[in-house]
Amino acid sequence: MIVIVDYGMGNLESIRNMLRRIGARAEVTGDPEQVARATRIVLPGVGAFDAAMKRIDEAGLRDVLDHKALVDRIPCLGICLGMQLLTRGSQEGKQRGLGWIAASTYRFQPTDGLKVPHMGWNLVHRSGASPLTVNFEHEDEVRFYFVHSYYVRVDDERHSILKANYGVEFDAAVQQDNIFGAQFHPEKSHRFGMRMFQNFLEV
C-alpha cells in the first residue's frame, strides 16, 4: 500500500492524482496505524520546517515513520519540504528533523538579482546513479518545477543524485539507501515527474 502522509501541510491530492495517472492507487492518511501498513511512503510538505515537525510529533507519526524507514526499510520519498524534513535540521527553525539522510537545510541568500523563493522550472543534472532517475540519462534536458526558499546539501556526495543551480548549487534530489528526496514538485512536473514517480514505484 502506498501511503501519502497527511500531517496537514502538503499537496496531497495533486500527488495522489499524479500517481493515479500512472495506474497506482495511494492512500492519504495521517493515522499512524494506517501508516504502519504502508509498503511505500510519500512524505509531502508545503510551509515551515518547525511547524511541519511539530505536527508530525503531535500526530504521533515520528515513531511509526522512523520504524517504516529505518527498520522495515521500505522505500520513502520526501517531496519539497518533505525532503528537507529528512535532514537533521534546517536554518528555518530549531526543531529536530527526521535525520534519515546525513544532510542539512540552508536558506537561499538573494544574490545577482535572484529572488527568494526560488520559483519555477529549472534544469537539473545527474550527480549520481539512482533507481529514481532511471532513463533520465537519455534526455538532452531534464527540468522540474521548484517552489522553495531553503535548499539541502548532503554531507556525502554519494547521496546526491540530482543537482540544480539557483545562485548556488544545491541537491535537487537525494538518496540514502531506501530513502529518497526531491526538492522540486514531481506532481507539477509533467512527464519528468510522472517518470520519477514510476521509477519510485519500481524500486
N, C-alpha and C positions, 0 to 999 in steps of 0.2 A: 504494500500500500504506500503510495506517495502522499506525504503529508506536507502541506504548506502551513507553516506555523503562524497562527493568528495570535499576536500579542498586542493588537490594536494599532500597529504602525507599519503598514505595508500595502503594496499594490496587489492585494490578494486575488481579486477576480481577474485582473489582466494576466496574471501569471497562470491561473487555472485555465483561462481561455486559450492562452498560447499552448499549454500542454494538451488541451482538448483538440486543438488544430492538428497536432501530430499524433493523435489517436491515444493519448494517455489520460487516464482518469485520476484525479487528485482530490484529496480530502482537505478542506480548510478547517482547521480546528486549533483551539487553544487549550484543549482538555489534555492534561498530562497522560491520562490513561489511553487516549487515542494516539498520542504521540509515541507512547511506548510500543505500539503495534506497528509502527512505520517500518518500511523496508528501504525507503529513501526519504530524506528530509530536505525541504527548501525553506530557508530562513530569509524572508524578505525584510525590508525596512526602509522607511522614509521618515526623516526627522532627526532628533537629537540623540546622541550616544547615551548619555546618562539616563534620559527618560526611557529609552528602549531597554537598557539593562535593568532598571528598576521594575519595569512592567514584567519582564521575564522572571525576575526573582519573586515578585509579588504573586505572580500566577503559578508559582511552584514549578516552573518549567526548567530551571537551570539543571537540577539533578537528573531529570529524565533525558534532557538533551545531551548532557555530559555522558550519560550511560550509553545512549544510542551511538554517539560519535566515537567515544574513546574505548568502550568495552565491546559493544556489538559491532562497532566499526562499519556501520552502514554508510553508503555514500551520502554526503551532506553538502548542500550548495547554499552559500550565503550570497545575497544579491544586494548591491549598493550599500546602504547602512548595514545590512545583514553581513556583508563581507567584513566591514570594519569591526563588527561585534565579535568576529572570530579571532581578533588580535588581543593582545594583552591589555590594551587600553588606548585612549585617544586624547589628544591635546584639547579636544572639545569639552572634556569633563574629567571627573575624578573617579567614576565607577570602574570597577574591575571588569574587563571584558571576559569572554569565554576562554580565551587563551588557547584555542585549539591549534592555532598557527603561530609560529615564532615570528611575530611582526608587530609593528606599532603603527598608529594612525596619526597623521600630521595635518595641519591646516595649510591650505594654499595661501601664499602671500601675493597680493596683487603686484604684478610686475609687467613692464613693457606694454601697458595698456590692456592687459588681460583682466577681465572681470571675474570676481568670485561671487556666486558659484560658477564652476565650470559647467556649462550647459550646452548641449547639442551633440552633433555627430563628430566623432573623432576617429582617426585611423589608429589601429593597434598593430603591433608586430610581435611575432612569436619570440619568446625568450627561453623557452624550454618545452620539452616534449610532454604531452599530457593527453589522456583519452578525451578530455573536454574539448580539445581543439583539433581533433582528427579531421582531415580533409581541408583545413584552412590553408595548408601549405600550397594547395593548388590554386589559390586565389591570388590575383595580382594585388588587390587591395582588400583589406578586411576592416570594416568600420562598425562601431556600435554607438548607441545613444547614451550619453552621460548626463547626470544632474548631481553634482556633489561639490561641497566646499572643503572636504577633507580627503586625504589620499593615504594609501597604505604603502609601506616599504617593508619587505621581508628581511629578516636577519641573514638568511642563507639564500643566495641567488638560485639555488637548485629548486626552490619553492616558487619561483616566479615563472609563469607560463605565457603571459601576455604583458606587454608594456605599452604605455601611451605617454604622450608629452603634452603638458599644458604649463609652459613656463619652466617646469621641472619634469624630469622623467619619473614616472611612478608605475607601480604594479597594477595593471588593469585587470589581471586575473591571476590567481594563485592556486597552488595545490600542495598539500602536505598529506601524504598517504591517501586516506579516503575523504579528506576534507578539501572542498573546492570553494573558491570565492570569485565573484565577478563584480567589479566596481560599477560597471555600466548596467543598463537595464536590458537584458536579453529579450524580455517580453515586449519591448518597444523597438526592437532592432531588426524586425522583418526577417529576411531569410537567414541572416547570420545568427540571430537569436534563436530561430527555430532549429538550426543545425546544432547550436550549442546545447539546447535542451535535449535534442535527440541523442547527442553524444552522452549526456549525463544519464539518460535512461538506459544506455547500453553499458555503462560502467559495471 
